[in-house]
Amino acid sequence: MGRGKVELKRIENPTNRQVTFSKRRDGLFKKAIELSILCDAEVALLVFSSSGKAYQFSSHDMDRTIRRYRNEKGLQKINNHGVRTMEVWKNEMDELKKAIETLETKHKHLAGEDLSTLGMKELKQLERQLRIGVDRVRARKWRLLSEHVSLLKRNHKFLQEENNILQKKMKLHDQLLSEADENSGLDSSDHVTQRFIPEGQPLNMNQLGFPSG
């Protein structure tokens, strides 16, 4: 009975995975050696483990075999272009570093630091830059203060208008309450008078507290 097909998938157990890697690596190198000897082939083999460790075999010089491979695949031109590109990047990085150093030096000078390296001409130029900077800062500060004062004035005017409206409403409310109290007093007097005068009988002055004539 033949063996069933084994499914190839990643070995989850680290110990088993490392053991299998060592066995398969040695078997692969053995096959590469046999191929180079039996067939007089130029063989180069590179293997990187999951931890990043490199293992290699070469029937000849590894660098020579790699150069031969690159020439066969036309990768030499690409490599030269890549080298030129790296040189360009390196030059740009150097220029950026110099620009950063210059900016840091100027920043220190503006902060009043490391002034011992400056001559009279540089000091005058720095003084002029500082004066211009202070003028700009003051102008910006006064502009912000002016905008803030204008905002406060608008808010004050709005609050005054709201206050006037509330006062008018309160005055109208008090007036209505006063009128309601007066009307309530009149209604009470009429009710008292009707209590002492029976309905359908003639008016008797004695009932109202006045002496008869």
Residue pairs with C-beta under 8 A, 6 or more apart in sequence:
10 17
11 17
11 20
17 50
21 49
21 50
25 47
25 55
28 45
28 47
29 45
29 55
29 57
32 43
32 45
32 57
32 59
33 43
33 57
33 59
35 41
35 43
36 42
36 43
36 59
41 59
42 59
42 60
42 65
42 68
43 57
43 58
43 59
43 65
44 56
44 57
44 58
44 59
44 60
44 62
44 65
44 66
44 69
45 56
45 57
45 58
46 54
46 55
46 56
47 54
47 55
47 56
48 54
48 55
49 55
56 62
58 65
67 76
69 75
70 76
70 79
105 114
108 114
109 115
109 118
109 126
110 126
110 129
110 130
110 133
115 123
115 126
118 126
196 207
196 208
197 203
197 207
197 208
205 211
205 212
206 212
